[in-house]
Amino acid sequence: MTQEEVVRVRLPATRDGEIFGVADQLLGASRIRVMCADGKSRLGRIPGKLKKRMWIRQGDLVIIRPWEFQEGKCDIVHRYTKTESTYLSRRGIIPKSVDIF
């Protein structure tokens, strides 16, 4: 990014280990199969505090935080709207492995 470019949407906090992902398959019981930017497919869990507030559909761009103690699982931290995900795609912020927008 050039000259402190302003991005008006939430980005993954890489120091906390957060990465981009795309909701692949809805499994029920607030669980979602997520294709992550690092190439792995993980079982994503919507935490209770976000369960009613965040409705996720197949193909949505999300921010996930992988679990340290179990490699194949993660927590879903944030969901982008279609407008936000196309904005990030046009800016070239989304990694190519999950850029479907």
C-alpha positions as CSV (number, residue, x, y, z in Angstrom):
1,M,0.0,0.0,0.0
2,T,1.3,3.4,-0.9
3,Q,1.5,6.5,1.4
4,E,-0.6,5.1,4.3
5,E,-3.6,4.1,2.2
6,V,-6.8,4.1,4.2
7,V,-8.7,0.8,4.2
8,R,-12.2,1.3,5.6
9,V,-13.0,-2.3,6.5
10,R,-11.7,-4.6,9.3
11,L,-8.6,-6.5,8.3
12,P,-7.2,-9.7,9.9
13,A,-4.9,-9.1,12.8
14,T,-1.9,-11.1,11.7
15,R,-0.2,-10.8,15.1
16,D,-3.1,-12.7,16.6
17,G,-2.9,-15.3,13.8
18,E,-6.1,-14.3,12.0
19,I,-6.4,-15.1,8.3
20,F,-8.9,-14.8,5.5
21,G,-11.2,-17.7,4.6
22,V,-14.2,-18.5,2.5
23,A,-17.3,-20.3,3.8
24,D,-17.3,-23.6,1.9
25,Q,-20.1,-25.7,3.3
26,L,-22.7,-25.1,6.0
27,L,-22.8,-28.0,8.4
28,G,-25.4,-26.9,11.0
29,A,-25.0,-26.4,14.8
30,S,-23.1,-23.1,14.1
31,R,-20.3,-25.0,12.3
32,I,-19.0,-24.2,8.9
33,R,-16.4,-25.8,6.6
34,V,-14.0,-22.9,5.8
35,M,-11.3,-22.9,3.0
36,C,-8.5,-20.8,4.5
37,A,-5.9,-18.5,2.8
38,D,-3.1,-20.9,3.8
39,G,-4.6,-23.7,1.7
40,K,-6.1,-25.7,4.5
41,S,-9.7,-26.6,5.0
42,R,-10.9,-26.2,8.6
43,L,-14.0,-26.7,10.6
44,G,-15.1,-23.2,11.6
45,R,-17.1,-22.5,14.7
46,I,-19.3,-19.4,15.3
47,P,-18.7,-18.3,18.9
48,G,-21.9,-17.8,21.0
49,K,-21.4,-14.1,21.2
50,L,-21.7,-13.8,17.4
51,K,-24.2,-16.5,16.8
52,K,-27.3,-14.4,16.5
53,R,-25.5,-11.4,15.1
54,M,-23.6,-13.0,12.2
55,W,-25.5,-15.0,9.5
56,I,-23.1,-16.7,7.2
57,R,-23.9,-18.1,3.8
58,Q,-21.9,-20.3,1.4
59,G,-19.3,-18.3,-0.4
60,D,-19.0,-15.5,2.2
61,L,-15.5,-14.0,2.9
62,V,-14.7,-14.4,6.6
63,I,-11.8,-13.8,9.0
64,I,-10.8,-16.8,11.1
65,R,-8.6,-17.5,14.0
66,P,-7.1,-21.0,13.9
67,W,-6.9,-23.0,17.2
68,E,-3.4,-23.5,18.5
69,F,-4.1,-26.9,20.1
70,Q,-6.2,-28.4,17.2
71,E,-5.0,-27.8,13.7
72,G,-8.2,-28.6,11.8
73,K,-10.5,-26.2,13.7
74,C,-10.9,-22.4,13.9
75,D,-13.2,-19.7,15.3
76,I,-14.9,-17.3,12.9
77,V,-14.2,-13.7,14.0
78,H,-15.8,-11.5,11.3
79,R,-17.9,-11.8,8.1
80,Y,-17.7,-9.4,5.2
81,T,-20.7,-8.2,3.2
82,K,-20.6,-8.6,-0.6
83,T,-19.7,-4.9,-1.0
84,E,-16.8,-5.1,1.5
85,S,-15.4,-8.3,-0.2
86,T,-15.5,-6.8,-3.7
87,Y,-13.8,-3.6,-2.3
88,L,-11.0,-5.7,-0.8
89,S,-10.7,-7.8,-4.0
90,R,-10.4,-4.6,-6.2
91,R,-7.7,-3.3,-3.8
92,G,-5.8,-6.6,-4.1
93,I,-5.8,-7.2,-0.3
94,I,-7.4,-10.7,-0.5
95,P,-4.8,-13.5,-1.2
96,K,-5.2,-15.2,-4.6
97,S,-6.0,-18.6,-2.9
98,V,-9.4,-17.4,-1.6
99,D,-10.1,-14.5,-4.0
100,I,-13.4,-15.5,-5.7
101,F,-14.9,-12.1,-5.8
